[in-house]
């Protein structure tokens, strides 16, 4: 599983990095995000791209996504 | 592409589309019910950073946007103090975004408001905005990034909301105080404004819904092209549609190219001004209004960008770059090209180290 850390990046970089990983054919990836906009964008984009989305909030407030192609 | 209706962006677009023409009805300048660039320019003048006597006023809408976003981000637990993503690059992107906007005479918000009122001179601006955004998208695809911010001390996050409160105090000092250093226009667009409580109230409401919805004119186009996502675009369409309807109902719709309020019909410079603005705004990550909202939710780099817009307004008026209804400023062509070169060099070379 590939991990993408988009914490601290401003839009559209977080969702663009996720898109580029998917375009490379990555079927399973973990994403670390830290702002509400990026969190929403990644969730929406992944669902539209037919990936399952599991969300977990870590102790430091980071949102950890697990995305899997369906 | 419209897989699901975007609830919050549409709500934000509808409220904005109705409110902005109403603000013009209540006293704001023509087709300028709400304009982040023009209003920051007026604030810059009121604080004495430029001496164009007809565009000086502390616009309560701007204060409301920052504070409304601050309240919303607190309620939804999204207030996150953060800083440190190439602040000086963002500052100069702000300077050039403002210069481009003042060559066109409006930020993207006002561009759409002008179109919704039948001002077809804004069509060249729309084309320019789209070209600017497409250029920005190209750089993002090639790996452009201004780098990461870091979590910051809460005090850092409170600075822009505090700046909003200070602007409010200065506004009251300018309105009611004696021997005030705050400059207010006695004629021209700066002297035209809706009653304070209405302007402030609408600003607060919009700041709140824009924070919740992430409403942004740049993201509307950018995400549609880059991600095939119409989430924010749906909000923009609702905004333009409802602004059009409201303008019709208020008798503020006048279709044509001539004699449009606070606009000129120099298509080339309307286009190029907006190319510059659209590119600078895409590189920084959102339109001026969106940056005001981000600055309210603790993004100190967005705050630095706003400071760049304020300084850019001073530069634009002090160096004969800003347009007037009579046409563009004497030095505008040089500065628009200088700004484009700045943005392109940044777009090509600024990449995140991995």
Interface residues (C-beta under 8 A of the other chain):
Chain A: X7 X8 X9 X10 X11 X12 X13 X15 X16 X19 X34 X35 X36 X37 X40 X41 X44 X45 X48
Chain B: X3 X76 X78 X80 X82 X85 X140 X141 X145 X146 X147 X148 X149 X150 X151 X214 X219 X222 X223 X226 X227 X229 X231 X284 X285 X286 X301 X352
